[in-house]
Each structure stands twice: as C-alpha cells, then as structure tokens.
Amino acid sequence: MNQIPADLKNTKILIVDDVPANLNILRETLEPEGYNIIAAPRGEIALQIAQRTRPSLILLDIMMPGIDGLETCRRLKANSDTADIPVIFITAKDETECIVEGFEVGGVDYITKPFRHEEVRARVQTHLTIFRLRDELEADNRRKTEELETARTIQEGFLPLSPPDVPFLDIAAYQNRRPKRAGIITTSSGMETAGSLSLSAMPPVTASVLLL
C-alpha cells in the first residue's frame, strides 16, 4: 500500500452510494490511507453534508433512488459553496452514456464497479493533489494582487495633490485613467506626437517624471 503525502492526511472525502456494501468497500480502501471518510446513502443527504462539511473530494454513485448522481452533481455545481469540489462518479462499466453526461454536468473522473482498489486509490490521490495545487495557486495569486495594490497605494501616497507645473509634458502618474496608446507622447498643450518623431522637432522639455 502506497503512503499518501502528509499534506493529504485527514483530507475529507464524501462517498455517496445507496448500496451499503459499496460504501463499506470504498471506506475500507481509503480510510487506511489516512483519509477522513464521510458517507451518505442518498443525493439529498449528500447535498446537506457537502454544504456543512466542505469535503475536498466527492465520490458519487450515478444510479441512486431519489435524485440520482447526475442531478446531485448539477446541484453541487450550482451552489457557490460546493461548486469547486471535484466529483468522481461511481458507475458500472456498461453505463457509457451516463459517464459522458457525468463529464457534462461537472464530473472530473469516474471509477467503475466492481472496484479495483489500486485504481481507486490512484484516482483519488491524483484529484486531491490537483485540488490542493489549484487552491495554492489561487491563494498565491490573491496574495500577489494584494501586494501590488498595497504598493500602488503607497506609491500614490508620495504624489502631491496636484501635478507639478512642467512645461509641455503631462505627468504619467496623473494620466493612468486615460487610454494608453503605444508610441504617443501627450504634451501639456494637448498636442499628440508620435514616439518616433525627432526630439529636435519638439518644444524643449525641462523635466520629466515617470511614476509607475
């Protein structure tokens, strides 16, 4: 038995199946790996549990009484609180059409019955790893965005309330809300000149300031 990475230990997995034997097999396959297994016998109950516990992965049987796995997945994806949870469908080998529809409603993968233990473990670990890496990337992007906004706020704090009077040249930091056009220089007189224009043809500029 392969050991899962330490950062996946105690990860919550919700298994949804109306057949107790299937729940037991999957629990016995995954629990020894160190996962925290939660079971639900019906789609309606699974929706409530997912909302409350926010598992990192859901194993969802397609064929169930009441709302089936496909409809359960649709409702999970329609709820902003559970939409990002990856869903692996549990299906019989001959349910090809259901497998295709499962991908269409938001499933990321499927496992077939009868279960092959190594395959179940491998697919679960793969999607949990992808889920974790995606979360880390999103968190990193949010952090960088916040840092950039903070730097911008600090930078703008050093600007005077009004731009300095520099003949023939607008200060770039005060033009950040205007559409930027590559190769165009705007003078204080409102005249636009191409960036490739010889400097000798332009009025003398005594100073220039560029604040990013």
N, C-alpha and C positions, 0 to 999 in steps of 0.2 A: 504494500500500500504506500503510495506517494504521500509525502508530507506537504501540506499546503503552506504557502508563505505565511509568516507570522502575522502580517497585517490583514490577512483574511480570517484569522481565528475569531470565532464568535460572531461571524457575519450572519445576519438574519436571512433565512430563506423560507419563503412561504410556499408550501406544497398544497395544491388544490386538486382533490380527486374524491369522487363519491364511493370508490371501492376501498374499503379499509386495508385490504391486502396490499394494494399498490402504495398506499400511504406508508405502511409498515416497511415495505421493501426499500422505498426511497429514503425513509428515515434511517434504516439500518445501513444504507450505503453511504449516506452523507454525514450522519452525526458523528461517527468515529473519526472523521476528518477534522473535526473541531468546529463545524458549523452549528449555529443555533437554529434548530428546525421548528417551524410553526406549521400546523396542519389545519386545513379547512375542508369540510366534506361537500360544500356547495359554493357556487359562484356568489350568491348573495352574501354569505358569511365572509367569503374571501374579500369582497369589496370593503366590508367594515373593518376587517383585520388589517388590510393594507393601508387604509386611511389612518388607523390608530397606531400601527407599529412601524410603518415605513420600511419594509424589508428591502434588502439590496438586490434580491432576485426572486422571481416567482416562477414556479413550475406549475403549469396549468393544463389540466386534462381538457381535451376538446369536447368529448361526448359526456355530458352530465345532465341530470334532470333539472328542471327549473331553467334558469338562464345558463346556456352552455358556455364552454370556454371562449368561443369567439366573441359572444356578446359581453362576457365578463371583461375580456381584453379591451373591447371598444370602450366600455365604461371607465376602465382604468386609464386609458389614454385620453379620455375626455375630461378627466379630473386633473387639474394642475398639480395637485399634491401627490399624485401617483403616476403621472404621465411619463416620467423619466425612468421608472423602474423597468428593467429589462424583463421580458416574458419569454420563457421557453415552454413551448407546447408539448404536452404528452399525447401521443397519438398511436393508433395501430398502423401497421405497415401498409395496409390497403386503403388508407384514408388520404389519398394523394390530393384530391380536390380540397379537403379541409386544410391540408398543410399549406397549399398555395394561398388559401383565404386567410390562414393564420398570419402569413407574412404581410398580407394586405392590410390587416387590422392592427399591425404593430408588433407582432412577434419577432424575435431576433433569431430564434433557432427552434429545433424540435428534437425530442428523443422518442424512440419507438418502443412499444411493448411487443414482446417481453423485454425487460430491461437488461442491458449489458452494463455491469457495474462500472467497469473502467471507462466506458464511453460516457456514462452519466457523470462521473467524477470529472472527467476531462472537459466536457462541455460546460459544466457548472463553473469550474475554476477559470476557464477562458473568459466567460462573460462577466464574472465578478471582477477579474483583473481589468478588463476593458472599462467596466463601470467605474472602478476606482481611479484609473488613469484619466478618464474623462472628467471626473469630479476634480481631480488635482489640477488639470489643465484649466478648467473654468475658474477655479479659485485663484490660480496664478494670474490669469488674465484680468480678473477683477482687482487683484492687488496692484498690478501694474497700471491699470486705468486710474485707480485711486491715487497712486503715487504721481502720475502725470498731472492729474487735476490739482493735487496739492502743490506741485512745483509751479504750475501755471498761476495759481492763486498767489503764491509767494512772490513770483516774478512780477506780477501786475501790481503788487503792493509797493514796489520800488518806483513805479511810474508816477510822475507828477499828475495832478488833477487835470491839467491841460497840456497839450503838446508844446514843446519849446518852439520858438519862432525861428525856424531855419529856412532861409530864402530858397524858393524853388524846389523844395523837397518835403514830401509828407513823411511822417514817422511811421514805420511799418507796423509797430505795435498798436497804433490807433486806427489801422486800416484792416484789422483782422476780420471784420464782419463784411467787408466788401469782397466781391468775387475776385479771385486771383487769376491773373492772366499771365502766362509764362512769357518772359521776354519783353514786358511792358513796364515802363517807369512812369509814374504819375507825378508831375510837378505840382507845386502849390498853386500855380496859376490855372490848374485844371487841364493842362496840355499833356497828352499822352505821346510818348515817343518810344520807338522800337528799341529793344535792348541792343540790337546790332548797330545802332546809329553811332557815328563817331562822337566821342565826348567833346571834341573841339567845336561841334555844331550846337552844343547845348550851352545854356547860360551857366556861368561859374557857380559851383556849389561850395559853400564854405564849410559845411559839416554834414555828416550822415550818421544816423543812429539806427541800428538794427537790433531789436529785442525780440527773441523768439518766444 
